[in-house]
Amino acid sequence: MFVGSEPSKSPVCSRGRAAHRVAALLAALLLIAAGAWAQDDPAAQPVALSDGTHLWLFETTASPDSRRVLVLHHGPFHDPDTAAQASLTEEMPEAAVAVDARLYCFFRGRLNPDGTFTNRSVSTVRAESWDPRARAWVYEPSPRARTVADLPGGGRVAGVAAEGRDPLVLLAPLPPLGQHDAALQGSGAGAALPALYRLRPGGWEQVPLPADSSRSSHLVLAPGERPIIFADLDGESAGACTAFTLGEDGEWTSQEADFSASRVISAALHDGQTFLALYDPGARRTDVLLWRNGRAYPIVTGAAATRTARLVSSESTLALADLTADRAGIVLTAIDISKGAMGETREIRRRLAPAFQDFSLLLLVGTMLVAFLLFFILRPGDPARVTVALPAGTQIAEPRRRLAALLIDLLPAAILASLILRVPFLEVFSLARLPMRVDRLEETMPMLLMLLLCAGHCTLSELVWGRTLGKAIMECAVVGIDGKPARPLAILVRNTMKLVALLVPVLFLFVYINQYRQALGDLLGRTVVIAPAGEARPGDAPPDEDR
């Protein structure tokens, strides 16, 4: 070596340094990919889950500015093929658990520039109660989710379960490839992983883990009569793991299992027993087994499902849930436990449809177009300048009388609709079946048929008799504004508008703005509803529905 001279540059040394740089760059990319995989692992994204009664579904929907996630709820009494929106989130939760009619969603912590993580946010939404009259679930809070205490943001969610009414969540280190980056293992607050947390009224409390869990390469928390942790321990043979069960005294007991915990993609508690779904990436198949008394019993082998499949227990059925081919719904495939085979399959899609498929919107637009068209053709005069000549001994019918007549006229129509469609009589009047409240035509068909039948028999009876059944009982009738019997065209017009107002009840409010209590149909048909004089004067009571 010569003092004061520059060292010679060997081509071999240059190539060696370049190779080291390439290797370092590849290692960094692998670490980044490992962290991204752990944060965005599609297998960790919930597709469907259940607490045994309520079924919760997650659906990603694309909007012009972002991709949001619909949290859908499917109750046991709902239409079997649809689910209603319960909440909306900005992203797919990393994990979720359903406990006692309440859904808990766990969202990923975000990686900060300094290598630490923000905390995991946790939100919850509850199906409060079933309303048999509206045939819908009432949510709390309506239908927004509320947040609960945060959790550490590092690592990954290795499973969620329930201990009674308390949710449990297991946080574990990232897969082995990412263990060289210490920042990705903790929360930035020095939290050691793995860690098990239980939600209490005062927040999350940490539950001691088995001593051997710290030397596990893979952990999975599964529900059971008591919480279970499956762990691939260092030194165990391939295809084997250890099952730790949490006792009531807070101590863990262990049993050997003949499968790898890394294959467990889902677990469900059904009839008090733990069922596991094991995915084989090489064969691309899913096996379902029963874990009982420290032993695994195969139930179904080689079920056709992807890594996103989830076991769900809804009422008396255990099923495997997965995305539909178009990823716009959920496929539920029942599992016949006694025969050890997959049973019938059904699809569940969300109730909220695009605007062009929304029946209530189409109905609103259609009825308003009919109303405006009739107004344009008939061009009614100014109600304030209309002169009405009532027959001798009569007066304008008061609103209470007209409302009672309307209800009487609806009664025979409801009976006929119930007999024709073979649905319970009370369901025809259900508020949940109002045409302006439903998304699909078949949901409102009983009430829609009742309204059509009512408009039909009202038109016929007024053409022949000058009054309907309800009007006859309530002693009122329809006449022209000149005091003479209403013309056939006037009766057709007023009953057409009556049907429009029955479909969009807000149109009945028009009777409040004129002195002769003329609804839209009366105004267009130039008619009024009269009653015997001497019981009330026009204007004594506020106007009500059209008769």
JOZIKA-V768726 format. One line per field, one symbol per residue. ss: DSSP state (A for helix, B for strand, O for the rest). psi: psi as a letter, one per 20 degrees, with the letter a starting at -180 (. if undefined). A space follows every 10 residues. Layout:
ss=???
psi=???
This chain:
ss=OOOOOOOOOO AAAAAAAAAA AAAAAAAAAA AAAAAAAAAA OAAAOOOBBB OBOOBBBBBB BBOOOOBBBB BBBBOOOOOO OBBBBBBBBO OOOOBBBBBO OBBBBBOOOO BOOOOOBOOB BBBBBBBBBB BOOOOBBBBB OOOOOBBBBB BOOOOBBBBB BBBOOBBBBB BBOOOAAAOO OAAAOOOOOO OOOOBBBBBB OOBBBBBOOO AAAAABBBBB BBOOOOOBBB BBBOOOOOOO BBBBBBOOOO OBBBBBBOOO AAABBBBBBB OOBBBBBBBB OOOOBBBBBB BBOOBBBBBB BBBOOOOOOB BBBBOOBBBB BBBOOOOOOB BBBBBBOOOO BBBBBBBBBB OOOOAAAOAA AAAAAAAAAA AAAAAAAAOO OOAAAOOOOO OOOBBBOOAA AAAAAAAAAA AAAAAAAAAA AOOOAAAAOO AAAOAAAOOO AAAAAAAAAA AAAAAAAAAA AAAAAOOOAA AAAOOBBBBB OOOOBOOAAA AAAAAAAAAA AAAOAAAAAA AAAOOOOOOA AAAAAOBBBB BBOOOOOOOO OOOOOOO
psi=pppiqqqqop hggghghghg gggggggghg gghgghghhk ohhipqgqrq jhgpppqppp pprhirorpp oqporhjrpi jqqqphrpqi rpqhrqqpol jpppppqqqq prhjirqqqp qpqqqpngrp ohgilqppqp qokqqqqaqr rqirbqojqq aqncjpqqpp prrrrhhjii ohhihajijj ppqrqpqppr hiapqppprq hihhkqipqp pqqahqqppp poqpiqqqjq rpppporhjj qpqqqqqkrp hiioiqqqop kjqpqqpppo hgilrppprp opljqpopgp pkqoqaiiqq pqoodjppro prqrhjkjap pooqonhhil rpbqqqqpqq horrhijogh ghgggghhgg ghghghghmq rphijpppoq qpjrrppqhh ghgghghhhh ghhhgghghg ilqqghhhjp hijphjiriq ghhjgghghg hghghghggg hhhhijrrgg hghjlrrprr ijirqqqghh ggghhghggg hhhnhhihih iijqhjlpag hgghilrqpr rqrihqqpih qqqbqp.
